[in-house]
Amino acid sequence: MRHQSPVWEFREVSLSRDTTREGARQQLTEAAEAGRWELDRLQLFPDGRRVVRLRRKVYRMMRTA
């Protein structure tokens, strides 16, 4: 049986500068719990915007019979 490196699915979420830290945490927590997303990258821009990249593993089913 061959082992392959995991395949990831990505999703970007943009948060405006008006979004509070608590609001951002709540949005990301909901995404993580509902869709099994995890934090991959967070970019914070000088104007206060945040761009968050989430990832989750893609599970491929293999035929056994």
Secondary structure, DSSP 8 states (H G I E B T S, - for coil): ------EEEEEEEEE-TTS-HHHHHHHHHHHHHHH--EEEEEEE-TTS-EEEEEEEEE-------
